[in-house]
Amino acid sequence: MRKILFIVLSLLLLASCSFRTGDDEVHEKAVLPDIILENSTYTLGQSGERPIYIESSRMTFYSHDNRAIVEDISFISYDEEGNVAIEGSAGHGEIETDTKRMNLTGNVRLNATDGDMMIEAENLIFDSQNEEVEADGNVRVSSQDGTFSGTGFKGDLREEAYSFQSIQEGIFEI
């Protein structure tokens, strides 16, 4: 009987979501990844969609939160004819695997071949499902129309519509 009582009490303690230390602080249980992959390739997308192929030196997946943390990321997607549509790279990224939204940091480069546009930023959010980009900090955009630097960048890669909240410098070529 004591053995069963000990097992039941142990299970109740282990099933708890938080614990208290001697100084009355409450600590949450650690969230552990489902899988960690080194030097791996991942396809972000489903059949019938235009997927993004991701390569990374390290991918850490948290399926409960529908997210993946990636280091030294490069990615590419192709159009319907098999030509490169979008490619890019960053030092670090957090990917929402359900919405296909990538929060990229660290020397971010994104090249949209339609319009021959290169976007460079320190931080950038790329919504790959809707093909939209957003960056709050300093951004440099180069295209066949010219080169612009500014802050508060937003862009729709499908519609080729782009805006800056503030432009620091720019050259428009006619």
N, C-alpha and C positions, 0 to 999 in steps of 0.2 A: 504494500500500500504506500509506503514511504517513497519507494522508487517511482511509482506512477505520479504521486504528488510532486516530486522533484522534477520529473519530465514536463509536466503541465506548467509548472511555474517557470521553468527554463524557456519553454516555447513562448509563453506570454512575454517574458523579458526580451527575447530575441526578436519578436514580431513588432516591437515598439518602433515608432518613427523618430523618436528623439530620446535623449538621455540627459540626466543632470550630473554635474560634477559636484565636488565638495563645496565649491564657491557659489552654488545655486544658479549657475549659468546653464541654459538649455542649449544643447547641440543637436543639430539635425544629423540624420544618417547620411553617409557619403553616397553620392550617386556614382556608380561605377559603370564604365563603358561595357557594351556588349561584346565588342571586338576591336582590336587595334591591329592595323595592317601597316607594314613597312614596304616602301617602294611598290606602290600598288596602283591599279587602274580601276576606275569606278564609272559606271554609266548612269547618269542622272536623267531619267525620263522613262516613259513607258511606250509600248507599241502604239503606233499611229501618231506619235509625237516626234519632233525633231530633238533627239537626245543630245546631251552635252557629255563628252568623254573627258574625264578628269584623271590626271596623273598627279600623284603626290608622294612625297618622301615618307609621310606618315598620315594615316587616316584613323580617326577614333570615332566610332559610331555609338550613339546613344539612342536606341530605337524607341524607348519610352518617351523621349522628348522630340522624336523625329528630327534629329540633327546629327551632323558630323563635323568634327573639328579636323582641319587639314593643314599641313605644313608644306611649304615649298610647292605650291599648287600651279599646275598649268592645265588649261582646258581648251577644247575645240568643239565646234558643232559645224555641221554641213547643211547646205541647202538641198532642195529636192533633186537637183542635178548632180549632187555629189561634190560640189565646190565648197571650199571653206567659207562659211558665213560669218562666224565669230570665233576669235581665239584670244586667249589672254593668259596672264600669270600674276601671281602675288606671293608674298612671303608667308601669309597666314590667311586662313579663311574659316568661317563658320557657315555651314550649309544647312538650310531648313529643307530636309529631304521631302517633305510633303508638299511644300509650296514651290520648291526649286529656286529658292531665293538664296543668294550667296552674299555674305557680308565679308568683303575682302580688305585686307590691310597689308601694308608693307610693300612699297614699290609696285603698285598695281598698274598693270598695263592691259588694256582691252582694245582689240582691233576689230572693227566691224568692216568687212570688206565692201559692203554696199556703201558707196560714197567714199570709200578708202579712208575711213576715220580711225585715228588712234587716240585713245583717251588714256591719260596718265595721271595718277593721283596717289596719295598716301593711303586714303580710305575710300572705298567705293562699295555701293550696294548694287548688285546686279540681279534683277528679277528675270531669270532666264525663261520662265514660262511666258511672260508678257514682253520680253525683250526690252526692258526699261532699265536705265541706269540712273543713279543718284549719288552725288558726293557733296558733302558740306564744306570740306576744306579746300585747299588750293588744288586746282585742276588745270591741266594743259591738254588742249584738244587740237589735233592737227588733221586737216583733211585736204582734199583737192581745192577747196575754196579758200584756205588760209590757215593760220595758226592763232589760237586764242588762249589766254591764261586768265583765270578768275576763280571765284568761289561760288558756292551754291549752284552747282551744275545739275541739270536734269535733262534726260534725253530719252526719246522713244526711237529705238533702232529700227523698228518696222516702218514707221512713218517718216523717219529721218527728220525729226523735229527736236531741236535742242535749245536750251536756254541757260543763261548764267544769272545769278542774282546780282553779281558784281563782276565786271570785266576790268582786270588790271592793265592788260595790253592785248593788242590783236592786230593782225595783218590780214586784210581781206583782198584776195587776188581775183581780178576780173578777167 
